[in-house]
Amino acid sequence: MLTARSADRRPAVVEPPPAAPRPRRHRRLGAVWPYLLVAPTVLGAAFLLVYPLVRNTVMSFQHFGLGELIRGGATWVGFANYRTVLDDPEFWTVVRRTLWWTGLNVVLIMVLGTLVALMLVRLGRRMRLAVMSGLVLTWATPVIAATTVFQWLFQSRFGVVNWALVKLGFDSYRDYSWFAHGGSTFAILVVLVVWQSVPFAALTLYGGLTTIPVELYESARIDGAGAWQSFRLVTFPMLRPLFALVTSLEVIWCFKAFTQIWVISEGGPNGATTTLPVYAFQIAQSLHKYDLGAAVSTLTVVILLAALVFNLRRMFRQEGAL
């Protein structure tokens, strides 16, 4: 038991002196430092994205052909280029084909990506690692390399696909020229784009599936829900924003696809695979009508933005209703 005298002999608590205020110069530097760190990225994005977009938009309001490209001095023509493009029936044919191309690819990508993601959740550790490694390697394959491989696969005389079909008894595919027909070329391009895009969708959705509590699925099973009911009532509502985000990214990816189409068919045969990006490139580079090509490119961006804004507004509206 402490006595009053022993209590008096306890060392006094010495409070540390108050910290000296930071100099004003250091406070200003601390406030500006985050902006300095992101400035190189912002400047690079502005140079690589914003400037070409602005330059393309300005060019779409000018008369800009091969002569103006060489000697300069483009004249302002207002909306004349847009009227020329919008009055061309071929433009609207390409728009419909682009929308069909984008819709078909996105639906296939999201369906297959969701199925692969659900499969990854149910696989064992080793098999999951093997499948994920294959997905990452597919995703990391350069576009030109993957497109070249597909060209070899469907080559008429020495392609593996024709060889396998003939071995299976489909002798009509001997020396069959896949790229001479619009329908088959379109189908090959769809398979190529879907094959390249499914890994991103599958891995992203798999990451979202791992965040859903297991108790929700157990409760659904106790209530008698099957696999489809569990997905419709648990998985999809929990990952609705993620599904909307992945869908938006895949719309952008498919809508602006150019390299695969140009390398394999250059928009042919007979324009069967010409989408808006390919159409704009054909007008600008083949016909040297850079003003009309710029107008088509600007309209392409406007159509894509309209589709994305519609999708994002619907996503936010659904989030607000939850």
Residue frames as qw, qx, qy, qz and C-alpha x, y, z in Angstrom:
[[0.000, 0.890, 0.457, 0.000, 0.00, 0.00, 0.00],
 [0.428, 0.429, -0.020, 0.795, 1.49, 3.31, -1.02],
 [0.305, -0.649, -0.412, 0.561, 1.83, 5.95, 1.61],
 [0.200, 0.962, 0.164, -0.091, 1.51, 9.65, 0.98],
 [0.270, -0.776, 0.436, 0.366, 5.30, 10.06, 1.20],
 [0.526, -0.068, 0.746, 0.403, 6.05, 7.26, -1.29],
 [0.438, 0.717, 0.530, 0.116, 3.44, 8.68, -3.61],
 [0.032, 0.968, -0.062, -0.240, 5.18, 12.04, -3.47],
 [0.384, -0.562, 0.602, 0.417, 8.45, 10.41, -4.52],
 [0.699, 0.407, 0.562, 0.172, 6.97, 9.16, -7.85],
 [0.323, -0.132, 0.349, 0.870, 8.64, 10.79, -10.88],
 [0.349, 0.617, 0.221, -0.670, 6.64, 13.58, -12.40],
 [0.642, 0.453, 0.563, 0.258, 5.34, 13.03, -15.91],
 [0.138, -0.519, 0.242, 0.808, 7.13, 15.33, -18.29],
 [0.620, 0.659, 0.398, -0.151, 5.02, 16.32, -21.25],
 [0.603, 0.119, 0.371, 0.696, 6.89, 16.67, -24.58],
 [0.007, 0.472, -0.010, -0.882, 7.22, 20.19, -25.87],
 [0.620, 0.633, 0.343, -0.313, 4.71, 21.14, -28.57],
 [0.681, 0.198, 0.462, 0.532, 5.87, 20.43, -32.09],
 [0.082, -0.473, 0.150, 0.864, 7.15, 23.41, -33.92],
 [0.621, 0.638, 0.285, -0.355, 4.87, 24.53, -36.73],
 [0.705, 0.175, 0.476, 0.496, 6.00, 23.47, -40.19],
 [0.101, -0.378, 0.211, 0.896, 7.29, 26.26, -42.36],
 [0.564, 0.569, 0.209, -0.561, 4.80, 27.67, -44.84],
 [0.350, 0.559, -0.624, -0.420, 7.00, 26.60, -47.75],
 [0.044, -0.118, 0.992, -0.022, 6.86, 22.94, -46.64],
 [0.440, 0.392, 0.655, -0.473, 3.08, 23.11, -46.25],
 [0.517, 0.632, -0.137, -0.561, 2.72, 24.44, -49.77],
 [0.233, 0.435, -0.831, -0.258, 5.01, 21.74, -51.15],
 [0.226, 0.060, 0.945, -0.229, 3.01, 19.05, -49.35],
 [0.520, 0.521, 0.414, -0.535, -0.21, 20.33, -50.89],
 [0.500, 0.669, -0.319, -0.447, 1.24, 20.49, -54.41],
 [0.186, -0.434, 0.871, 0.136, 3.27, 17.26, -54.28],
 [0.592, 0.251, 0.757, -0.113, 0.39, 14.85, -55.23],
 [0.556, 0.777, 0.141, -0.260, -0.37, 16.93, -58.31],
 [0.102, 0.754, -0.600, -0.246, 3.29, 16.91, -59.30],
 [0.424, -0.196, 0.884, 0.039, 3.31, 13.10, -59.10],
 [0.573, 0.465, 0.672, -0.062, 0.32, 12.67, -61.42],
 [0.245, 0.791, -0.122, -0.547, 1.32, 15.49, -63.78],
 [0.040, -0.394, 0.788, 0.471, 3.48, 13.30, -66.13],
 [0.260, 0.277, 0.923, 0.058, 0.60, 10.84, -66.57],
 [0.292, 0.759, 0.426, -0.396, -1.93, 13.59, -67.19],
 [0.136, 0.729, -0.353, -0.571, 0.35, 15.34, -69.69],
 [0.133, -0.199, 0.902, 0.360, 1.07, 12.06, -71.50],
 [0.297, 0.476, 0.823, -0.087, -2.63, 11.20, -71.70],
 [0.252, 0.809, 0.171, -0.503, -3.42, 14.69, -72.97],
 [0.060, 0.603, -0.576, -0.548, -0.76, 14.43, -75.65],
 [0.083, -0.085, 0.954, 0.275, -1.66, 10.91, -76.77],
 [0.108, 0.489, 0.865, -0.035, -5.45, 11.09, -76.46],
 [0.106, 0.786, 0.375, -0.480, -6.83, 14.59, -76.16],
 [0.005, 0.597, -0.364, -0.715, -4.71, 16.28, -78.84],
 [0.067, 0.010, 0.859, 0.507, -5.45, 13.67, -81.58],
 [0.103, 0.599, 0.788, -0.101, -9.15, 13.83, -80.73],
 [0.064, 0.797, 0.159, -0.579, -9.22, 17.62, -80.94],
 [0.048, -0.449, 0.577, 0.681, -7.12, 17.64, -84.13],
 [0.123, 0.223, 0.915, 0.314, -9.39, 15.04, -85.74],
 [0.115, 0.727, 0.616, -0.282, -12.49, 17.04, -84.80],
 [0.035, 0.730, -0.124, -0.671, -11.05, 20.24, -86.27],
 [0.096, -0.232, 0.770, 0.586, -10.08, 18.41, -89.46],
 [0.203, 0.435, 0.875, 0.066, -13.63, 17.11, -89.86],
 [0.162, 0.852, 0.356, -0.347, -14.80, 20.74, -90.31],
 [0.032, -0.701, 0.408, 0.585, -12.18, 21.49, -92.98],
 [0.845, 0.518, -0.087, -0.106, -11.52, 20.59, -96.60],
 [0.349, -0.676, 0.645, 0.074, -8.48, 18.43, -96.02],
 [0.941, 0.332, -0.005, -0.064, -7.20, 16.26, -98.86],
 [0.868, -0.020, 0.073, 0.490, -3.82, 15.12, -100.09],
 [0.371, 0.651, 0.026, 0.662, -2.95, 18.62, -101.32],
 [0.375, -0.825, 0.087, -0.413, -3.69, 20.18, -97.93],
 [0.898, -0.405, 0.058, 0.163, -1.66, 17.46, -96.25],
 [0.756, 0.186, 0.073, 0.623, 1.40, 18.40, -98.34],
 [0.281, 0.444, 0.040, 0.850, 1.17, 22.17, -98.63],
 [0.125, -0.362, -0.588, 0.712, -1.20, 23.03, -95.74],
 [0.187, 0.085, -0.128, -0.970, -3.79, 25.77, -95.87],
 [0.046, -0.391, -0.915, -0.086, -6.96, 23.78, -95.20],
 [0.235, -0.266, -0.138, -0.925, -10.16, 25.78, -95.64],
 [0.264, 0.129, 0.734, -0.612, -13.11, 25.76, -93.25],
 [0.293, -0.138, -0.700, -0.636, -16.25, 24.08, -94.67],
 [0.554, -0.224, 0.272, -0.755, -18.43, 23.75, -91.58],
 [0.673, -0.032, 0.672, -0.308, -20.74, 20.72, -91.53],
 [0.631, 0.505, -0.364, -0.464, -20.33, 19.91, -95.23],
 [0.244, 0.336, -0.909, 0.007, -18.28, 16.77, -94.50],
 [0.297, 0.076, 0.827, -0.471, -20.88, 15.50, -92.05],
 [0.651, 0.429, 0.144, -0.609, -23.68, 16.07, -94.55],
 [0.516, 0.481, -0.636, -0.312, -21.73, 14.14, -97.17],
 [0.077, 0.192, -0.958, 0.200, -21.17, 11.23, -94.82],
 [0.384, 0.202, 0.694, -0.575, -24.70, 11.13, -93.42],
 [0.644, 0.473, -0.035, -0.600, -26.23, 11.26, -96.90],
 [0.342, 0.412, -0.813, -0.228, -24.22, 8.23, -98.02],
 [0.896, -0.181, -0.107, -0.392, -26.24, 4.97, -97.73],
 [0.759, 0.221, -0.553, 0.263, -23.01, 3.00, -97.36],
 [0.015, 0.421, -0.555, 0.718, -22.29, 4.80, -94.08],
 [0.678, -0.244, 0.256, -0.645, -25.55, 3.59, -92.56],
 [0.930, 0.108, -0.335, -0.109, -24.88, 0.07, -93.82],
 [0.514, 0.335, -0.605, 0.507, -21.53, 0.13, -92.05],
 [0.305, -0.389, 0.432, -0.754, -23.17, 1.51, -88.88],
 [0.883, -0.139, 0.010, -0.449, -25.65, -1.37, -88.78],
 [0.857, 0.213, -0.441, 0.160, -22.87, -3.87, -89.42],
 [0.231, 0.436, -0.575, 0.653, -20.76, -2.33, -86.63],
 [0.557, -0.333, 0.328, -0.686, -23.64, -2.49, -84.15],
 [0.960, 0.009, -0.151, -0.235, -24.30, -6.13, -85.09],
 [0.667, 0.369, -0.523, 0.380, -20.59, -6.93, -84.82],
 [0.034, -0.439, 0.541, -0.716, -20.32, -5.27, -81.40],
 [0.726, -0.257, 0.187, -0.610, -23.51, -6.79, -79.99],
 [0.947, 0.094, -0.293, -0.089, -22.66, -10.32, -81.10],
 [0.554, 0.370, -0.564, 0.488, -19.13, -10.17, -79.74],
 [0.204, -0.427, 0.472, -0.744, -20.11, -8.62, -76.41],
 [0.848, -0.202, 0.049, -0.487, -22.87, -11.16, -75.78],
 [0.914, 0.150, -0.362, 0.106, -20.56, -14.09, -76.53],
 [0.353, 0.445, -0.543, 0.619, -17.74, -12.62, -74.44],
 [0.398, -0.407, 0.395, -0.722, -19.93, -11.99, -71.41],
 [0.928, -0.120, -0.053, -0.349, -21.64, -15.39, -71.55],
 [0.864, 0.205, -0.384, 0.252, -18.42, -17.35, -72.01],
 [0.200, 0.496, -0.496, 0.684, -16.50, -15.17, -69.55],
 [0.600, -0.409, 0.273, -0.631, -19.18, -15.70, -66.89],
 [0.979, -0.036, -0.140, -0.146, -19.18, -19.47, -67.44],
 [0.685, 0.347, -0.458, 0.449, -15.39, -19.64, -67.21],
 [0.098, -0.516, 0.445, -0.725, -15.40, -17.51, -64.04],
 [0.803, -0.303, 0.154, -0.489, -17.99, -19.80, -62.43],
 [0.944, 0.137, -0.287, 0.087, -15.92, -22.80, -63.45],
 [0.390, 0.505, -0.512, 0.575, -12.78, -21.32, -61.86],
 [0.458, -0.504, 0.360, -0.638, -14.57, -21.00, -58.52],
 [0.930, -0.149, 0.138, -0.306, -15.38, -24.72, -58.53],
 [0.790, 0.413, -0.418, 0.173, -12.01, -26.03, -59.70],
 [0.816, -0.460, -0.105, 0.334, -9.31, -27.35, -57.43],
 [0.262, -0.854, 0.194, 0.407, -6.21, -25.31, -56.71],
 [0.451, -0.276, 0.641, 0.557, -3.92, -26.92, -59.29],
 [0.367, 0.494, 0.693, 0.375, -6.46, -27.04, -62.08],
 [0.031, 0.952, 0.271, -0.139, -7.51, -23.45, -61.34],
 [0.319, -0.713, 0.348, 0.518, -3.88, -22.35, -61.57],
 [0.445, 0.022, 0.718, 0.534, -3.48, -24.16, -64.92],
 [0.257, 0.728, 0.598, 0.216, -6.64, -22.63, -66.40],
 [0.108, -0.954, -0.087, 0.264, -5.77, -19.14, -65.14],
 [0.420, -0.480, 0.494, 0.591, -2.26, -19.46, -66.59],
 [0.393, 0.317, 0.714, 0.485, -3.76, -20.34, -69.96],
 [0.095, 0.895, 0.436, 0.022, -6.11, -17.36, -69.76],
 [0.259, -0.848, 0.143, 0.440, -3.29, -14.99, -68.89],
 [0.438, -0.216, 0.627, 0.607, -1.13, -16.29, -71.75],
 [0.309, 0.587, 0.668, 0.338, -4.05, -15.88, -74.17],
 [0.054, -0.955, -0.256, 0.138, -4.66, -12.37, -72.93],
 [0.355, -0.736, 0.310, 0.486, -0.96, -11.50, -73.20],
 [0.627, 0.193, 0.579, 0.485, -0.61, -12.74, -76.78],
 [0.003, -0.384, 0.182, 0.905, 0.01, -9.77, -79.12],
 [0.616, 0.520, 0.301, -0.509, -2.88, -8.99, -81.42],
 [0.474, 0.635, -0.483, -0.372, -0.85, -9.31, -84.60],
 [0.003, -0.319, 0.948, -0.019, 0.61, -12.65, -83.51],
 [0.454, 0.227, 0.776, -0.374, -2.81, -14.08, -82.62],
 [0.601, 0.615, 0.055, -0.507, -4.29, -12.81, -85.89],
 [0.320, 0.570, -0.706, -0.274, -1.46, -14.41, -87.88],
 [0.211, -0.109, 0.958, -0.162, -2.03, -17.73, -86.11],
 [0.568, 0.436, 0.539, -0.444, -5.72, -17.64, -87.06],
 [0.508, 0.657, -0.321, -0.454, -4.74, -16.95, -90.66],
 [0.133, 0.392, -0.905, -0.099, -2.59, -20.07, -90.63],
 [0.391, 0.089, 0.844, -0.356, -5.30, -22.15, -88.97],
 [0.590, 0.573, 0.450, -0.349, -7.84, -21.32, -91.68],
 [0.072, 0.545, -0.585, -0.596, -5.46, -21.34, -94.62],
 [0.797, 0.287, -0.088, -0.524, -7.14, -23.05, -97.59],
 [0.788, 0.347, -0.506, -0.052, -4.57, -25.68, -98.52],
 [0.539, 0.197, -0.689, 0.443, -2.32, -26.18, -95.49],
 [0.361, -0.479, 0.272, -0.753, -4.59, -24.98, -92.67],
 [0.024, -0.074, 0.936, -0.343, -5.22, -27.20, -89.67],
 [0.527, 0.237, 0.419, -0.701, -8.96, -26.54, -89.69],
 [0.708, 0.398, -0.317, -0.490, -9.49, -27.80, -93.23],
 [0.350, 0.325, -0.877, 0.049, -7.24, -30.80, -92.55],
 [0.201, 0.006, 0.828, -0.523, -9.23, -31.71, -89.42],
 [0.635, 0.311, 0.211, -0.674, -12.59, -31.32, -91.16],
 [0.637, 0.400, -0.565, -0.339, -11.48, -33.52, -94.04],
 [0.180, 0.220, -0.928, 0.240, -10.24, -36.17, -91.59],
 [0.359, 0.139, 0.673, -0.632, -13.65, -36.08, -89.90],
 [0.373, 0.367, 0.838, 0.155, -15.33, -36.87, -93.22],
 [0.271, 0.851, 0.248, -0.375, -16.29, -33.39, -94.43],
 [0.646, 0.054, 0.448, 0.616, -14.58, -33.71, -97.79],
 [0.264, 0.851, 0.352, 0.286, -16.26, -30.54, -99.10],
 [0.281, -0.946, 0.102, 0.127, -13.81, -28.52, -96.98],
 [0.775, -0.078, 0.299, 0.551, -10.78, -29.76, -98.90],
 [0.368, 0.110, 0.232, 0.893, -8.93, -26.61, -100.05],
 [0.066, -0.836, -0.535, -0.105, -11.89, -24.54, -98.85],
 [0.309, 0.311, -0.088, 0.895, -11.11, -20.81, -98.93],
 [0.262, -0.632, -0.624, 0.377, -12.55, -19.37, -95.73],
 [0.160, -0.549, -0.076, 0.817, -11.51, -15.80, -96.45],
 [0.028, 0.082, 0.604, 0.792, -13.19, -15.70, -99.87],
 [0.292, -0.586, -0.684, -0.322, -16.67, -15.66, -98.36],
 [0.133, -0.570, 0.157, -0.795, -18.05, -12.80, -96.29],
 [0.777, -0.494, -0.100, -0.377, -19.97, -14.94, -93.83],
 [0.917, -0.135, -0.235, 0.294, -17.08, -17.26, -92.99],
 [0.430, 0.384, -0.246, 0.779, -14.63, -14.36, -92.71],
 [0.373, -0.603, 0.067, -0.702, -17.00, -12.54, -90.36],
 [0.893, -0.398, -0.148, -0.148, -17.37, -15.69, -88.24],
 [0.797, 0.093, -0.282, 0.526, -13.59, -16.20, -88.02],
 [0.142, 0.496, -0.213, 0.830, -13.13, -12.61, -86.88],
 [0.632, -0.570, -0.021, -0.525, -15.81, -13.07, -84.22],
 [0.939, -0.227, -0.212, 0.146, -14.08, -16.20, -82.93],
 [0.598, 0.298, -0.258, 0.698, -10.74, -14.37, -82.88],
 [0.122, -0.560, 0.162, -0.803, -12.03, -11.33, -80.96],
 [0.792, -0.485, -0.080, -0.363, -14.00, -13.47, -78.50],
 [0.904, -0.048, -0.275, 0.323, -10.97, -15.71, -77.90],
 [0.420, 0.346, -0.271, 0.794, -8.84, -12.67, -77.13],
 [0.262, -0.512, 0.085, -0.814, -11.44, -10.99, -74.89],
 [0.794, -0.412, -0.392, -0.213, -12.81, -13.83, -72.76],
 [0.660, -0.053, -0.502, 0.556, -9.71, -14.00, -70.47],
 [0.042, 0.251, -0.240, 0.937, -10.15, -10.42, -69.27],
 [0.598, -0.360, -0.159, -0.698, -13.86, -10.86, -68.59],
 [0.845, -0.221, -0.487, -0.016, -13.37, -14.25, -66.92],
 [0.555, 0.012, -0.488, 0.673, -10.53, -13.18, -64.62],
 [0.118, -0.291, 0.158, -0.936, -12.27, -9.95, -63.64],
 [0.712, -0.336, -0.218, -0.577, -15.55, -11.69, -62.85],
 [0.796, -0.125, -0.551, 0.218, -13.70, -14.45, -60.98],
 [0.281, 0.154, -0.441, 0.838, -12.13, -11.81, -58.76],
 [0.427, -0.292, 0.038, -0.855, -15.61, -10.50, -58.03],
 [0.814, -0.224, -0.457, -0.279, -16.97, -13.97, -57.29],
 [0.614, 0.005, -0.617, 0.493, -14.34, -14.52, -54.61],
 [0.017, -0.198, 0.347, -0.916, -15.73, -11.54, -52.66],
 [0.643, -0.326, -0.282, -0.633, -19.26, -12.96, -52.30],
 [0.390, -0.377, 0.710, -0.450, -19.80, -14.51, -48.84],
 [0.242, 0.030, -0.954, -0.176, -20.30, -18.28, -48.93],
 [0.170, 0.261, 0.764, -0.565, -23.13, -17.95, -46.41],
 [0.477, 0.378, -0.029, -0.793, -25.35, -16.39, -49.05],
 [0.513, 0.225, -0.726, -0.398, -25.07, -19.46, -51.27],
 [0.139, -0.057, -0.945, 0.289, -25.65, -21.76, -48.31],
 [0.322, 0.322, 0.485, -0.746, -28.82, -19.86, -47.42],
 [0.542, 0.353, -0.331, -0.687, -29.98, -20.07, -51.04],
 [0.397, 0.129, -0.897, -0.145, -29.40, -23.84, -51.09],
 [0.060, 0.168, 0.834, -0.522, -31.31, -24.25, -47.84],
 [0.442, 0.408, 0.230, -0.765, -34.21, -22.39, -49.42],
 [0.727, 0.323, 0.606, -0.006, -34.16, -24.84, -52.33],
 [0.366, 0.836, -0.193, -0.360, -32.46, -22.66, -54.95],
 [0.915, 0.188, 0.228, 0.273, -30.66, -24.42, -57.76],
 [0.582, -0.127, 0.216, 0.774, -27.61, -23.28, -59.70],
 [0.166, 0.516, 0.404, 0.737, -29.54, -20.89, -61.95],
 [0.364, -0.845, -0.345, -0.186, -31.58, -19.45, -59.07],
 [0.643, -0.566, -0.052, 0.512, -28.40, -18.90, -57.03],
 [0.443, 0.082, 0.281, 0.847, -26.82, -17.04, -59.91],
 [0.026, -0.629, -0.446, -0.636, -29.92, -14.94, -60.60],
 [0.474, -0.809, -0.289, -0.192, -30.72, -14.13, -56.96],
 [0.673, -0.654, 0.058, 0.342, -27.24, -13.97, -55.39],
 [0.653, -0.091, 0.305, 0.687, -24.38, -13.74, -57.86],
 [0.296, 0.549, 0.396, 0.674, -25.75, -11.28, -60.38],
 [0.241, -0.920, -0.233, -0.204, -27.25, -8.81, -57.87],
 [0.644, -0.656, 0.077, 0.385, -24.01, -8.78, -55.87],
 [0.517, -0.211, 0.428, 0.711, -21.84, -8.24, -58.96],
 [0.395, 0.799, 0.452, 0.027, -24.21, -6.04, -60.96],
 [0.030, 0.945, -0.178, -0.271, -21.80, -3.03, -61.03],
 [0.403, -0.455, 0.698, 0.379, -18.92, -5.28, -62.05],
 [0.543, 0.380, 0.716, 0.219, -20.95, -6.84, -64.85],
 [0.288, 0.925, 0.235, -0.082, -21.88, -3.36, -66.08],
 [0.172, -0.834, 0.403, 0.335, -18.25, -2.21, -65.98],
 [0.481, -0.186, 0.775, 0.365, -16.91, -5.27, -67.84],
 [0.496, 0.614, 0.605, 0.102, -19.70, -4.96, -70.42],
 [0.153, 0.966, 0.006, -0.208, -18.82, -1.31, -71.02],
 [0.276, -0.657, 0.597, 0.367, -15.15, -2.12, -71.47],
 [0.518, 0.092, 0.801, 0.286, -15.96, -4.95, -73.88],
 [0.418, 0.818, 0.390, -0.065, -18.24, -2.66, -75.89],
 [0.014, 0.906, -0.300, -0.299, -15.31, -0.26, -76.29],
 [0.419, -0.397, 0.755, 0.311, -12.93, -3.07, -77.21],
 [0.520, 0.332, 0.762, 0.195, -15.21, -4.65, -79.82],
 [0.326, 0.884, 0.285, -0.177, -16.55, -1.41, -81.28],
 [0.085, 0.904, -0.342, -0.241, -13.09, -0.04, -82.01],
 [0.772, -0.158, 0.560, 0.256, -11.56, -3.33, -83.17],
 [0.444, 0.811, -0.213, -0.314, -9.43, -2.57, -86.20],
 [0.088, -0.607, 0.768, 0.184, -6.20, -4.57, -86.28],
 [0.521, 0.032, 0.852, -0.034, -7.77, -8.01, -86.53],
 [0.607, 0.655, 0.398, -0.209, -10.14, -6.98, -89.31],
 [0.312, 0.863, -0.295, -0.266, -7.54, -5.10, -91.31],
 [0.204, -0.515, 0.817, 0.161, -4.87, -7.80, -91.11],
 [0.502, 0.129, 0.855, -0.017, -7.21, -10.64, -92.09],
 [0.418, 0.573, 0.685, 0.169, -9.57, -9.08, -94.63],
 [0.165, -0.068, 0.134, 0.975, -9.04, -5.29, -94.89],
 [0.412, 0.280, 0.256, -0.828, -12.82, -5.02, -94.57],
 [0.559, 0.232, -0.556, -0.571, -13.59, -7.51, -97.31],
 [0.244, 0.113, 0.671, 0.691, -14.63, -9.54, -99.10],
 [0.068, -0.548, -0.547, -0.629, -17.01, -7.07, -100.73],
 [0.184, -0.472, 0.202, -0.838, -17.19, -5.00, -97.55],
 [0.721, -0.378, -0.542, -0.206, -18.65, -7.87, -95.49],
 [0.688, -0.412, -0.394, 0.450, -16.35, -7.12, -92.53],
 [0.239, 0.420, -0.036, 0.875, -16.08, -3.34, -92.86],
 [0.357, -0.713, -0.530, 0.289, -16.85, -1.66, -89.54],
 [0.028, 0.992, 0.118, 0.029, -16.71, 2.05, -88.74],
 [0.430, -0.733, 0.375, 0.370, -13.00, 2.17, -87.78],
 [0.581, 0.023, 0.647, 0.494, -12.07, 0.28, -90.95],
 [0.340, 0.779, 0.478, 0.219, -14.41, 2.45, -93.03],
 [0.119, -0.976, 0.051, 0.175, -12.82, 5.65, -91.72],
 [0.500, -0.505, 0.540, 0.451, -9.33, 4.30, -92.46],
 [0.564, 0.340, 0.640, 0.396, -10.32, 3.27, -95.97],
 [0.226, 0.922, 0.295, 0.108, -11.69, 6.72, -96.77],
 [0.241, -0.924, 0.210, 0.212, -8.72, 8.56, -95.29],
 [0.457, -0.503, 0.630, 0.376, -5.86, 6.40, -96.55],
 [0.541, 0.234, 0.730, 0.346, -7.16, 4.77, -99.73],
 [0.284, 0.795, 0.460, 0.274, -9.11, 7.75, -101.09],
 [0.413, 0.047, -0.133, 0.900, -6.96, 10.43, -99.41],
 [0.270, -0.664, -0.282, -0.638, -10.12, 12.14, -98.19],
 [0.368, -0.010, -0.675, 0.640, -8.85, 12.90, -94.71],
 [0.292, -0.134, 0.183, -0.929, -11.70, 15.30, -93.98],
 [0.771, -0.136, -0.326, -0.529, -14.38, 12.68, -94.62],
 [0.693, -0.006, -0.678, 0.246, -12.37, 10.09, -92.70],
 [0.114, 0.103, -0.529, 0.835, -12.14, 12.51, -89.77],
 [0.544, -0.160, -0.015, -0.823, -15.90, 13.06, -89.91],
 [0.821, -0.101, -0.518, -0.218, -16.53, 9.29, -89.82],
 [0.514, 0.054, -0.665, 0.538, -14.09, 8.94, -86.91],
 [0.148, -0.152, 0.355, -0.911, -15.82, 11.70, -84.97],
 [0.719, -0.143, -0.198, -0.650, -19.23, 10.14, -85.58],
 [0.739, -0.006, -0.667, 0.096, -17.80, 6.81, -84.42],
 [0.244, 0.075, -0.612, 0.749, -16.72, 8.38, -81.13],
 [0.418, -0.138, 0.118, -0.890, -20.13, 10.03, -80.71],
 [0.798, -0.105, -0.432, -0.407, -21.99, 6.74, -81.29],
 [0.635, 0.005, -0.687, 0.352, -19.71, 4.91, -78.86],
 [0.032, 0.115, -0.477, 0.871, -20.11, 7.60, -76.21],
 [0.595, -0.169, -0.098, -0.779, -23.89, 7.52, -76.59],
 [0.813, -0.102, -0.557, -0.135, -23.93, 3.75, -76.04],
 [0.494, 0.032, -0.638, 0.589, -21.65, 4.00, -73.01],
 [0.182, -0.177, 0.286, -0.924, -23.59, 6.87, -71.44],
 [0.733, -0.191, -0.284, -0.588, -26.82, 4.88, -71.84],
 [0.780, -0.075, -0.607, 0.134, -25.24, 1.84, -70.18],
 [0.333, 0.080, -0.548, 0.763, -23.68, 3.81, -67.32],
 [0.375, -0.235, 0.098, -0.891, -26.87, 5.78, -66.63],
 [0.815, -0.205, -0.397, -0.370, -28.80, 2.54, -66.40],
 [0.663, -0.005, -0.625, 0.411, -26.17, 1.12, -64.05],
 [0.078, 0.139, -0.422, 0.893, -26.32, 4.16, -61.72],
 [0.577, -0.242, -0.119, -0.771, -30.12, 4.12, -61.80],
 [0.833, -0.165, -0.518, -0.105, -30.15, 0.48, -60.76],
 [0.485, 0.056, -0.584, 0.648, -27.61, 1.17, -58.02],
 [0.178, -0.215, 0.238, -0.930, -29.80, 3.96, -56.69],
 [0.724, -0.231, -0.282, -0.586, -32.82, 1.66, -56.61],
 [0.692, -0.043, -0.692, 0.202, -31.02, -0.92, -54.46]]
